[in-house]
Amino acid sequence: AIISIMSEMKTLSYCKDGYVVRCKHCGYVRVAFGTSLFHVSPNDFVWMLDVLRMICDKEEICTAEECKNILVPTPYPEVQIVLSPKEAFRLLAILEEADSEMKAEQFLQLFGQ
């Protein structure tokens, strides 16, 4: 059953820390990072990406790699992701790659590809 579920998913981004995949049928996005997995709508995915960009753009982020001092909100009110700065930037890279892939697919669909 797991294989058939995963075969319905399109990989948008993948690395040793996690991945982003999208369901070919409903468009929902799965974001896996570290030990967390989130199943979010396309709009919530964009929201998560925007929030993480704002957090990572702040100049006062502690640069100590081991310091887990970044709380990233999620679309789920009671759930936050706790990350170090290094982890936050790695998650941002995965989300940005997936976002670029989704935008490229949308662009190709405009031209019937």
Secondary structure in CASP SS format (residue, H / E / C, confidence):
PFRMAT SS
TARGET T0000
AUTHOR 0000-0000-0000
METHOD secondary structure of the structure
MODEL  1
A C 1.00
I H 1.00
I H 1.00
S H 1.00
I H 1.00
M H 1.00
S H 1.00
E C 1.00
M E 1.00
K E 1.00
T E 1.00
L E 1.00
S E 1.00
Y E 1.00
C E 1.00
K C 1.00
D C 1.00
G E 1.00
Y E 1.00
V E 1.00
V E 1.00
R E 1.00
C E 1.00
K C 1.00
H C 1.00
C C 1.00
G C 1.00
Y C 1.00
V E 1.00
R E 1.00
V E 1.00
A E 1.00
F E 1.00
G C 1.00
T C 1.00
S E 1.00
L E 1.00
F E 1.00
H E 1.00
V E 1.00
S C 1.00
P H 1.00
N H 1.00
D H 1.00
F H 1.00
V H 1.00
W H 1.00
M H 1.00
L H 1.00
D H 1.00
V H 1.00
L H 1.00
R H 1.00
M H 1.00
I H 1.00
C H 1.00
D H 1.00
K C 1.00
E C 1.00
E C 1.00
I C 1.00
C C 1.00
T C 1.00
A C 1.00
E C 1.00
E C 1.00
C C 1.00
K C 1.00
N C 1.00
I E 1.00
L E 1.00
V E 1.00
P E 1.00
T C 1.00
P C 1.00
Y C 1.00
P C 1.00
E C 1.00
V C 1.00
Q E 1.00
I E 1.00
V E 1.00
L E 1.00
S C 1.00
P H 1.00
K H 1.00
E H 1.00
A H 1.00
F H 1.00
R H 1.00
L H 1.00
L H 1.00
A H 1.00
I H 1.00
L H 1.00
E H 1.00
E H 1.00
A H 1.00
D H 1.00
S H 1.00
E H 1.00
M H 1.00
K H 1.00
A H 1.00
E H 1.00
Q H 1.00
F H 1.00
L H 1.00
Q H 1.00
L H 1.00
F C 1.00
G C 1.00
Q C 1.00
END
